[in-house]
Amino acid sequence: MASVTVRGWALCTVSLLNFAFVFISGADFIRFLSFRAIYHNITGETTLCQDSIPWSVALRDSSVLRSLLVDVGLLALFTTQHSLLARSPVKQAIQSVLGPLNRTAYCFTTALALQILMRYWQPVTDAPCLWSVRHAPWSIWFPLLCFSLHFLCWAIIFSILMIFDYPELLGIKQVYYECLGLGDPLSHKSPRAQRLLSHLRHPVCLELGVVLWLLPALSLDRLLLAGTLSAYLALAHSLDKQDLAYLCIQLKSKMQLLTEPHRGSDDRSVRDNSSHKEK
């Protein structure tokens, strides 16, 4: 019994440490995607591109090509990790070794790949921007608009992750269920929910697309980042009409749950008023 308890505490500790690392990586990813480009555009502290340099000259510049090559390698590292560890044979092999920490290992390696990508990402500053808003008054108002929409999109993304069972997504619930002897949390979900999760693990494509592309200035390295991640998101899911119907049913049920407390309070107030009138 003591060994089981020690094993349970060890699994919980590893899972919680992984949650902290993923949370920090998520915060860094928000800064990397949203705040850096928008902030620099407002303050003008860092030159994101050189519009005076022709494209024909920029694309032959060795520093530009070197930066793009490094960025392509970093994106290849992330997409390879995210795809390889999601394949069934690899998942089964990791499951046989790590057991309930399978999902934890996947999230940890994803956060680690993101940290490497953000740490060694090479901005391309010696090439022109594809677009750049620099004329007043839009040079101030458009970055503020981008900031507001980015904030809204990230809020929606985190809300969706909470609705889609965030503890299970990060591997926390797998460890909790293992300690209680309940098995895999996915086995307790309905077949339609399991089918949906097998087709799309985290449905944040539209919001992340807005964050990737809606910027005051689009540099060459940002084009590479946005294009690669957008293509990966488009190719990674396989949703169909059955999944869409299930999502609509779940959304309707969630809305009913949100409105029922108000209905209950209204019904109680009506009954109180009627009883008061009878008295």
N, C-alpha and C positions, 0 to 999 in steps of 0.2 A: 504493500500500500504506500509505503514511504517513497519507493522508487517511482511509482506512478505520480505521486504528488510532486516530487522533484522534477520529473519529466514535464509535467504540466506547467510548472512555474518556468522552466527553461523555455518551453514553446511560447508561452505568453510573453516572456521577456524579449525573445527574438522578434516576435510579431510586433510588439509595441516599438521596439527600436527601429524596425523597418518602417512602421507608420511615421515615426518622427523624420526619418530620412526622406521618405516620399513626400511628406508635407513640406519640408525645406526645399526639396527639388522642385515641387510645384510652384512655390513662391518665387524661386529663382527663374523658372520658366515663364511666369507672368511678367517678371521684370525684363527678361530677355526679349520676349515677343512684343510687348506693348509699351512699357514705360520708357525703354531706352530710346527708341526711334522717335517717339512723340516728344519726349523731354528735350532731346537734342535739337529737334526741329524748332521748338519754341525758344530755347535759350541761344541757339546758334553756337554753342561751345565747341562742337565737333563738326567738321565738314564731312557729310555723308557721301558726297560725290563731287565730281568736277565737270560741270556742264560745258566748260570751255574746251575740253578734250574731245576730239571726234571719236566716234565708235570704231572707226577703222584703225585708229592709233591705239585706243584703249585695249582692243581685243588682241593686239600684238605685243602688249606690254608684259614682260615676264613676271612682274610683281602681281599683276591682275590675274594672270593664268595660274600662278603659284597659289594665290589665295583661293581661287575657285577650285583648284585641285584638292586642296586641304579640306574645303567645305564639302566637296562631293564625297570624299572619304569619310568624313564625320557623319554625313547623312546615310551613307551606305552602312556604317557601323550600327546606327540606330535602327534602320529599317530591317537589317539582317537579324539583329537581336529580337526585335519585336515580332518578326515573322517566324523565325526559326524556333523560338521557345514556345510558340503557340501551336506548332504542329503536333498532331496526336502522338507519333512515336517518341518525340522528344519529351512531351508532357508525361507520357507513361514511364519513360526512363527516369525522369526527375522524381515522379511520384513514388517509384519503387525505392528511391534512395532517401528522399526527404520527407515522404509521407504528407502530413497536413501542411507542411511548409512549402508545398509546391507553388501555390499562388504567391506566397510571400517572396519566394526566390524570383519569380517572374517580375513582380513589382520592383524588387530591389535592383535587379539587373537593368530594368527599364529606366529607373531613376539614375542609376550609375551611368548608363549610356547618355542620358540627357545632360548630366553634369559634365561629362567629357565633351559633348558637342558644344555646350555653352562656354566651357572653359577655353577651348582651343579654336573656337569659331573665328574666321579671319574676315573682317569687314573689307569690302572692296571700295576704297576711297579715291582711287585714281581712274575712275571711269564715270561717265555721265549717268544721271538718274533717268529712269524711264518716265517718271513724272515727279514734279516737285512744286509745292504750293508756296511761293515766296513773296507774292505781291499783297500789299495791304488792301483791304482789311482781312482778307482770307488767310494771310500768313499767321494770324492770331486765332481767328474764329474756327478755321477748319481743324487745326490740332486740338482745340477744345472739344469740337464735335467728335473727333476720333477718340479722344480720351473718354468721353461720356459713353459712346457706343461700345468701346472696349470694356469699360467697367460693367455695363449692362450684360454683355456677352459672357464675361467671366462669372457674373452672378448667376446667369442662367445655366452655365456649365456645371457649377458646383451644386445648384439645385437639382439638376438632372442626375448627377452622380449620387446625391443623397436619396433620391427616389429609387434609383436602380441598385439599392442595397450596397451602400459604400463599404461597410465592414466586410462583406463577402468579396467585393471587388479587390480589396487590398489584402485579403487572406486572413483577416482577423477572425472572422466568423468560422473559418475552417479549423483554426486552432481551438476556439471556444467549443465548437461541436465535438472535436476530438476529445477534449478533456471531459465532456459530459457523456461521451460514448454515443453520440447521435449520428455519426457518419458524416458524409459529405453534405453541406448545406444545399447544393444544387439538387440533390435527390429529393428534398422536401418541397421543391417548387413544382408547379404544374408543368405538364409536358409542353404547353404552349410557351410558357416562360423559358423553359430550357431551350426550346427551339429558337426563340428570339435571341437569347444570350449567345447561342452558338453562331448566329449570323452577325451579330453586332454587339460587342462587349460594352462599349461606352458611346452612346449615340449623341455626339456633340459635333457633327460634321459642319452644319451650317454656321454655328456660332464660332467655331475655330476658323472657318473660312473667312468670316468677317474680320477676325483678329489678324489673320495672316495678310490680308490684302488691303484693308482699309487703313492707309497710312498717309501722312502729309507728303512723304517722299519715299519713292521706291527705288532702292539701290539695286545693283546687279546681284549682290550676294543675297539680298532679301528676296529678289525674284527667284533665285535658285531654291531658297528655303521654302517659300510659299508654294512654288510650283511642285516641288517634290512631296511635301507633306499633303498638299491637296490631292495630288494624284494617288498617293498612298491611301488616304482616307476613302477616296472614291473606289479604289480597287479592293480594299480590305473587307468591305461589308457585302452581304448578299441578301438584303432584305427583299421580301416579296409581299404580295397582297395579304397573305395570312398574318404576317408579322404586323402589317399596318392595321389590320382589323383588330388584332389583339391590343396594340397600343391605344387605339381609339377607345376600346372597352375599358382599359385600365385608366385612361385619362378621365373618362366619364365617371367611373367609380370614385376616383380621387376627388373630383369636384363635388360629388354627392356627399362624400364624407366631410368635406369642408363646409358644406351648406347645412348639414343635418343639425349641428349644434345650434345654429341660429334658428332653425325651424323649431327645434325642441324648446328653446327659450321663448319663442313667439307663442307656441302652443300653451306653455305654462302661464304666460301672461294673460292669454285669452281665458284660460280656465280660472285664474285668480279673479279676473274682472267679472266673469259670469257669477262666480260664487259670492263675490262681494255684492253684486246687484241682488242676488236672491236673498242675502241676509238683510 
